[in-house]
């Protein structure tokens, strides 16, 4: 099978291609918390090892209760899953209908999930020219065409663009008035939690919020995410989920993540500082433009110089992996994305980019 490297999170395939250990790759293609998992995760997973002789708790009751306390909600409004991607493939079956609208540029799994569920796929394309701003008037006009489901990521992936919470509230209202089921993907909202619409969406039917624990808590190898919605919506969604999809170790890790009270603030402080430093360093290089981001990644446009694929190939020779964004709808071969990592790692990326664009 031919291995391709135009998607984030391919460090193992890249390592095989180069004939090196995955630990030798500096991976800027996957946007994972540079702090690594909270300190208590290792011990929690080790302690839970002896429980592997039992089936996992299929309802993840303890983890749902901990998440409910975190958000000030009832456990019945939360469905825990094997990463938010599992939920992306479940919600079209939940919503039903014939047509789905995706705000683009989008995560590629949205379209795949709609197609797999038999829905026609259409797009509302945002423009790089205005920083990927979403016009609520245009959205309402498109929804009037009759869509059964809307996929919207906030912050945008790969753009990092943030829709303010008050605008999300209006989007919820528009979708309800048009009879469109809203799927609000907040996989990266932990980096700007104050703008989350999670409690708002849980107040009524016709919408669901998808949350990820793998990015913010740096546990993508365990796969853990959850959906938030009304109790009626979550009951229907939970009924569609495969049994035992969230294993015992993932549930233990999730509880340990939520038990660390200082981790979120330390993460946001680090990411804010390093994101600003990395963005300024890249923007200072001739031929590169950086888009504002509220997440732990930056979308960059190449105005003069190699294409994103050519750049990725050159950096790969230095064992540095970036995300070529030419495969995203609405973007071209001139766009790439990089994660915000630690100071030393970001400095290494700036050094390499400086050698190419300086």
Order of alpha helices (4+ residues) and beta strands (2+ residues): alpha-beta-alpha-alpha-beta-alpha-beta-alpha-beta-alpha-beta-alpha-beta-alpha-beta-beta-alpha-alpha-alpha-beta-beta-alpha-beta-beta-beta-alpha
